[in-house]
């Protein structure tokens, strides 16, 4: 059999595998801090520099609302005693998607939330801990536009600077704009810029939909939001590149002319890595949620994938981009009430995989689950949500268990299970100029890692040596065996270690 034909036979099998190589199962759900006759809602979580998981949520008992916090230092096996973050009582505001946010930098933790100010208008406040959550300082008002400031989101860059966005309204709830502010490390003195510039020509963001903020490693600021053009409420993105003084013109994400003549209370979520930006969102017209992504180098959202096209989805989806996959959750009403669902989309594909229900309560479809978020902690994926099965909403979470990988060799051979050998998605992917290939070896063995183009021609061999068992990595800089740069396009990288063979795709950008 000709060598090229054999390779293409293997190539087709590899592509089929690539669409199904993320296999996980959500484990037993837990309610780590139950509190009877108290509603727990709007969870948010972050991983600290030491690997600890930090969680905040809104707790309501009667008319009293509090921002609560706890942490886990052992991968969610146990949690600290919950403690209240806010000092002022009965002034907390939380509705729709606008609950507390927590971010971490070194041993510092920052929690942002809405509260009534001294004039009794809504404003944005921040509480800080400088000892990894042991103690909390009294909250400080950080939004300084007059009257009503709502829907805050914050992110912290690699220098420790805090980036803030929020919506501003006048005293009569007339929308004024989306404002962006920055505070330097160890200071809560936010220097505000002008409005993002998205209020013009009859356009303005949907005034009841939470925006979402993300930062790139190159210093770029990205904001996704739902617009409102004569009640057509599609999704857009604006960006502020490092060194620029103004945000870009809005870039359309969804184009449904989604007519909604009421408050949809559903904003998008945005996530990015070194080369890709992804957004998830809900469309009222179809009653479905979607993920869409684009290369950061030339933003053009043309990779939309529906999460579950049955018209039963409800108004919130959440996604995070991790390595080469977009992990997403959404709320779906199948049997009467809302349940949390999960799926994953590999960059370069257009079909969601691993679709499954996250909450496993026996009262399927009979109670409401809401406010789902996802979190990567070390090598584990967690989902946190607010669950109504006990009558009071309580914070629940589940951890995903990654199953043994099944690797097809080719169509003539049966699938073989390898417990311990694995080739991970390239990161970043797409990439320019360098990407990292990681792999795990179960035992000491001879390893070959080879790059091919899509014609089956060998580009270069990165590894051809006997290696010890364990986690390994190698970089590829987009050059061939002769050290010459190769053209942009789709490439296949393969690993062979004994009988174990696996292949994945990567995209080189120019």
N, C-alpha and C positions, 0 to 999 in steps of 0.2 A: 504494500500500500504506500503511495507517495507520502513523503514526510509532511508536505504542506496540507494534504487532506487529513492526515492524522491530527495535525495541530488544530485545524478548523473544527474537527469533530470534538476535540477537547475544549475548544473555545466555546462552542455552543453549549456544552454541558456546564462550563464555568459560568456562562451568562445566566443559565437557568438557576444555578445555585445562588448567584449573587442576589437574586430577587427574593431569596428565602433563607438567608444566612443569619438573620437575627431572630433567635428563638428564645423567648422568655415566658415565664408564667408569673402572674401576680400572686404573692403569698397570702397567708392569713392576715386579715386586717386587724388593726389594734386601735383602741382608744386610750392613749397614754395618760391622759389627765382628765378623767370624767368628773363632772361637777353637776350634781342633781339640781334641777330647777334653774339651771343657768344655760343660756344659749352661747355656744362657741361658734364663731363664724369668721370668714375671710382669713384663712391661714396664709402665712408667707414664711419662707424658710431660706436659709443661706448656709453655705459651708465656710467655716473660718479657715485661716491659714494653718491651724493645727489639725484640721480634719474634723473638728467638732461640728455638729449640726445645731443651728440656732433657729428657733421657731417663735413667731409672734402670731397673735390672733386677737380678735375682738371678743370680749366676754360681756354679756348683758344679763343682769339680774334685775327684773322689774324695769325701772327707768334708768338705772345706773349702768353706765358703760365704762369698761376699762380695757386698756391695752395690756395683754398678758404675754409673758416670755418664759421660755425654758430652753434647755440645751441638752444634748446627748454627746458624750465623749467616747462612746463605744459602739458607734454605728447603729443607733436607734434600738439598742438592746435595753437601755434604761434611760430615764430622763430626770433632770433635776426638778426640784419642787418649783412649780410655777410661781412667778412673782409679778407684781404690777409694775409697769413701766411709767405710766403717767402719774403725775403728782396731783393735778386738778381733777376732781370728780364731777360727773354729770355734765361735762362739756364736750365729750367725745362725739364725733360725727362719723358715721360709716353707712354707706348705702351703695346699692348696685355693685360694681366691682371695686369700689374705692375703700378698701380696708387698709390696715397698716402695711408698711413695707419695711423689711430689714435688710441691711447690707453690712458687709464686714471688710475691714482692712487691718491687717496685722492683728493686734489684740483689741482693736476698736470695733464697736458695734454701733450702728446708727439706725434708729427706728423713726420712720416718718408717718404721720397720721394727720387727720383733720380734727379741728377743735374750734369751739367758739372763742374769739379773742375778747379783749376787754371792752370792745364796742358791741359785742354780741353778734358780730358777723363771722362767717366761716373763714378759717384761715389754715395755713399749713404749719405744723409744728414738728420739731425733731427732739427726740431724747437720745442721749449718748451714753455709752459705757466704754470706759477706757481700760477696763480690767477683764475683758472677755466675758462680760455678762454678770460679774459678781455684784456690782452696784450700778445704779443708773442715776445720771444727773437730771435735774429738773428740766422739763421740756422748754424749748426756746422757739419763738415764732420765726420762721425763715422765709415766708412770703411777704412781700412788702408793697404789692399793689393795693390800691384802696378797695374797700368793701369786701367782696366775696372771692376767696381763692380756694379752689377745690380740685379734685382729681390729681393729686401729686404722684410723681414717680421719680425715683432717684437711682443713680448708679455712681460707682466710685472707680476712678481710673487707676492706672498703675502707679501714679505719683501720690495717691491718696486724696486727690481733689474730688469734691462731691459735686455732681451735676444734678440739677433739679429742673423739672418741668411742671407746670400746673396751668389750669384754666382760670381766667379772671372774668368776673361779672360785676356790674354795678349794683347798687342797692336794690334795683328793681329787676334783677336777674337778666339784664341785657348783656349779651356776650361781648366782651372786649377783646379777647385774644388768648393765645397760648404763649406763656412766658417761659423763658429759659434763664437760669441763673447758675453760677458756679461759686463754690467756696473752696478756699485752699485748705490743705490738711491742717487739722487741729484748730480750725476756725469755723464758726458758723455764721460768719459775716458774708452773706451771699451777694455777689456782684451781678446785678441783673442786666441782661441784654434787652434789646427790643423784642417785640412780639415775633413769633416765628414767621410772620408774614403770610399766614394762610387765610386771612380774612380779607377777601377782595373779590370784586366782580360777582357779587351775589353768593360767594362761597364762604363757608365758615365750618369749623368742625362741629360735629354733632354735640350739642351741649349736655347730653346725658350719657355719653360714652367715654369710658376711660381711655386716654392715650397710653402709649408704652414707649419707653426709652431704652436705647442700647448704645454702647460705646464700642468702637473698634480699637484694636491694638495700635493703630496708626494715629489715634487721636481724633477720629471722626465721631460725630454725634448724630444719631439716627432716631427719628421719632415717627412712629406709625400711629395713625388715627383714622376714625371714621368721619367723613365729610358730611355736609348737609347743603345740597344745592337744590333749593325748592323742594325739600323733602326727599330728594334722591340721595341716598346715604351710602356711597361707596367708600372704599378704603384707599388711603394715600400714605405716602412716605415723604418726609423732607429730611435733608441731611446738611450738616455743617462740617465741612472738611477741615482738617487741621490747618490753621493759618488763615482761614476765611473769616470774614466778619459778619456775613449774613447767611441765612439758610437758603438752600436751593429752592427752585420752583417745585411745587408738589408733583410727585411721581405717582401715577395711578397704579394701585395694586389689584383691585377688583373692579370689574366693569359690568355691572348688572343693572345700572339705573335702578337701584334697589329702593323703590318708593315706600317710605314708612312715614305715616302722618301722626306718629306718636313716639314716645321715648323708647327706643329699642334696648337701651341699657346694656349694650354689648360693644366694647371696643376690641381692637386687635391686640395680639401679642407678637413681639418681635424678638428674634434671636439671631446672633451672627457669630462667625468665627473669622479666621484670617482671610477667607476668600469668598464666603457665601453669606447672604442675608436671607432669612426666612421669616414669613409672617403667617399667622393663622387668624381666621376671622369667621364670623357667622353672617350668612345672607338670609334676610327675612323672606325674600321672594321665593326661594327654594326650600326654606327651612332646613338648610344643610350648612355644615361648616367645611372649611377648606384650608389647605396649606398651599403656599406659593413661595417660590424662592428664586433668587437671581445671583449671578456673580456680582461681587462687590465692585469689581473694576469697571463694569458697564451695566448699571442697574436697569433691568428690563424684566418685569415680572411676567413671564410667559410659561411658567411651569406649575400651573394650578392643578391640584389633585383634590377631589372631593373626599371627605373622610368617610361618609356613609350615606349614600344617595337614596334615602328612603323617606325624606321629608319629616322625620320625627325628631330631628335635633333641635335643641334649645339654645338659648342665646349666649352661650359662652364656650369658647374653646381656648386651650392653652397649649403652647408648644415650646420646646427647647431644641436647639441644634447642638448635637454632641458628636464630635468626629464626623462621620459621613452619613449620619442619620438625623432626620427630624423626628423627635418623639413628641407625640401629641395626645391630649385628652380632650374629650368633649362630653356634653350632657345629652343623653338621648332618652326620649319618652317612648317606650315601646308598650308597656303593659299598664299604663295609667299614671305613673309618676317617673321622676327623673333618676337615671342611673349614670354612673361614670364609666366611660369607655376609653380604651387606649388603642393606638395603632402607631406604626413606624413607617416612615418613608425614606428610602435610601436615595441620596442625591444621585441624579442621573436616571432614576426610574420614575414611573408615573402611576404606580399601583401601591396602595397601602398594604402592609403586611402585619401579621400578628394581631389582628383585631380581636379584642376580648374585653369582657366586662371586668372592671377593677374591683368594685364592691361586691362582696360575696354573701351578703345577708340573705337569709332564707325567704324574706318577705320581698322577693324579686318584683320590682315594679310597683310596690305598694307604699313605699316611703320615698321621701325626696332626698337626693344627694346634690350638693352644689359646691361651688367655689373650688374646683380642682386645680392644683398646681403640681408641677413635676420638679424634681431636684436630683441632680447627680452628686453623689458623695463618694469620693474615691472611685471604686468600680461598681457601685450599686446605684440603682435607679429607684427613687421613692416617689409615691404619689400621696399628697395630703389633700383632704377635702373636709367639708362640713356635712355631717350625716344626721338625718332626722329620725332614725329608726327607734330611738328611745323615747320619742315624744319631744324632748329638747334637742336642739342641734348640738352635736358634740364633734370635736376634731377627731378624725380617723386618719390612719395612714396604712399603706401597704408597701412592701418592698418586692421588687421584681427579682425572681430567681432565673438566672440564665441557664438554659438547658444545655445538655450535651449536644455538640454540633454533629449533624449528619452531612457527610461530604460525598457527593456522587463522583466516582472516578470517571466514567463515561457511560454512555447508554448501554454498552454491552456488559457491564459489570454491576453487581448489586451495590447498593449503598453500604458503606462501611462506617461504623461509628468510631470516632477517635476522641477519647476523653483526655484532653491535655494538650493536643496539638491544635494550633489555631493561627490563622493569618487575619489580622485586624484591618479595618478600613484605613486607607492612607489618610494622613492628616498633615496639612490641609488638603482638601480635595473639593473643587478644582484648586490648582496651585500654580504659582509662579514666584520664584524660580525653583524652590526646593520643597520636597515633601518627605515625610518620614513614614517608613513602613515598619510596623511592629508585628512581632510574631512570638508565639509561645511554643517551646519544645518540651515534650513530656520526658524525654530521655536524651542522653548523649548520643549524637547521631550526625551523619554527613548531611549537610544542608546545601541546597541550590536555590537561589532566588534570581529569577530572570525576568527581564522586561521585553515585551513583544509589542509591535505595532499591530493595527487591526487587519493587516494583510498576512499576519502570521510570521513576519520576519523578526528575527531576534535583534533587539536593539543593543542590549548589553547584559552582562551577568554581574549582579551586585555582590552575591555571596556564592562561593563554591569551596566549602571547607567543613571540617569536622568541628562541631560545636557542642558545648556542654548544655545540659537541660536548663530551662528557665526562660525568663522574659528577655527578648532581644529586640533591637531596632537597627535600622540602616536607613540612610538618606539617599535620595536620588535627586540630582540637580538638573535633570532634563538633557543629559548628554548621552552619546552612544559610546561604543567600545573605544573609538578613536578620540574621545574627548570633545567631539563636535556637538553643538547644540542641535537638538532635533526640533522638528516643526510642532506647532500647537496641534492638539487633537486628543483623541481617546487612545489610551494605552492599557495593556493588560500586564499585571505583575503576578507571577506565579511562584509558589514555593513547592519544593519536593524534599521530603525528609523520610527516607525509607519508602514505605507504601503510601504515606500521606502526601496527597497533592491537593492544592487549593489555588484558586485564581480569583482576582478581583480587578475592578476597573478603576482608572483614575484619569483625570482630564488635565492636560497641560495647557495653560493659558499663555498668551504672548501679548 
